């Protein structure tokens, strides 16, 4: 792949992509962890989603989301038909997604989220998410994702200011 295209896709994902960790209760009343990557854009940007799909060598399909499913007028993605892709297979995350973003690094806060997410995916690849310690570590990683880096310090400073005013 051309380096410029790889860098373009990394930039696009920095702004529009999502690295996620979810928890769901399965039928046996046990928590199930899922890690994934997704990107969703307006339908008229299908070409861009297709570029990401090709660059990641993803075996799945690009999906369409029709407007009538949503009634949110304030959200431009939901107001218009959209297209996206979502990868949740640990094998494809390890073999396709992670190598791509190691070669073409993300920037800013998305890079931090990616690094936390990557650790969770690697825990799952090793099967450690089935242990109490591995599950707990993934929960810690999930908690750290998408946090403003100064958030904890700002919360502590606000608490100290409020305490000193009383």
N, C-alpha and C positions, 0 to 999 in steps of 0.2 A: 504494500500500500504506500502511496505517495505520502511523505511526511507532512506536507501541507494539509492534505485531506484528514490525516489522523489528528493533527492539531486542531483543525476546524471542528471535528466531531467531539474532541475533548472539550472544546470551548462551548459547543452547543449543549453537551450534557452538563457542563458546569452550571449553565443557566436553566435548563429545562428537564434534566434527568432526575431520577430519584433512586437512591439506594435505601432499601427498607428492611426492617426486621419486624415480623408480626407474630402475635401469639393467638392461637385459637384453641378452644376446648374441643377435643375430639370425642368420638362416641363413647370411649371408655372413661370419660370424665378425667382425662389427662391433658395437660397443656402440650400443644404441638408448636414448635418454632419453625418459622419459614423465613428465609432470607431471599431477597430478590432485587432485581433492577428493572426499572420501567422508564419509559419516556412517552409522553402523550402531547400531541400538538393539534392545532386546527387542521381540518381535512385538507385545506389548500396548501398545507406544508407536508403532504404525504412524501414528497421527494426527499425531504430531510430525514424523516423517520426511516425511509428505505435506505438511505445512506448509512445510518446507524446500524440497521439490521444487517446490511451487507458487511460492514466493517467488523462487526462482532461475530460474523459467520454463524448467526443464529438459525437453528433449524426450525423454529416455530414460525408463526405467521404474524403479519401486521393485522391488527384488528380495527374495526370501525365502530365508533360510538355515535349513534344518531341523536340529534338534538332533542327529539321528543321525549327522550328518557329523563330529561332534566327540566326544571322550571326555574332555575336560578338565572335571572337576567343580569345580575351584577358580575358574573364570572364569564369572561370572553371565551374560555375553552368550552364551558358548558352551554353557552348560548349558541354555539355553532357546532356543526358536525365535527368530530375529531377522529384522529387515527393514533394508534400507539402500538407499542410492543411491551411485553412483560416476560421476563426470564426468571423462573423460580427453581429450575433444576440445578441442584448443587453441582452436578457434573458440568453443565454448561457455564455456570458462574465461574467455576475453577478453570475450565479449559478455554473459555472464550472471553468473558468479561474482564476478569482480573488481569490476564496477560495484556489485553489491549490497553487498560488504564495504567499498567506499569510502564508500558512503552510510550504512551502519550498521556502524561500526568495531568490530572485535573488541577484547578487553581482554587485559591481562597478556601472558604468554609467547606465547600463541597469536597475538597481533598481530605480534610479532617474527617468528615462523615464517611467518606470512602474507606479510609484506613481503619476506622472502628468497625465498619460493616465487613471489610475484608477479614478481619480477625474472627468475627462471628462465623463467616462462611468457612473459614479454615477449621474452626472448632467443629462445625457440622460435618465437614469432609472427613475428619478423623473419628467421627461418631461420638465425640465427647459431650455433645449436647444431650445425650441420654443419661448422663451422670448428673448428680446434684450440683457438683462443682462447675461442670461445663455449662449447665443450664443457668446457674447463677451468674457466671461470667458473661454469658450472652445478654442477660437482663441488665447487667451493669453497662455493657456496651450500648444497648438500646437506649438506656437512660441518658447516656452522654451525647447521643446523636442529636443534631439539630439544635443544640444549645448555643446561645450567645456565649462566647468564650469568657467575657467579663461578668456574666450573669451572677455567678455565685458570689463574687466579690462585691458587686453592686448590691445584692440582696443583704449581705452582711453589713455593709456600710450604712444602708438605709435603716436596718434594724438598730445599729449602734446609735445613729442620729436620733431615731425615735425614742430610744431608751434614755439618751442624755437630755432630751427635751422634757421628759416627764419627771 
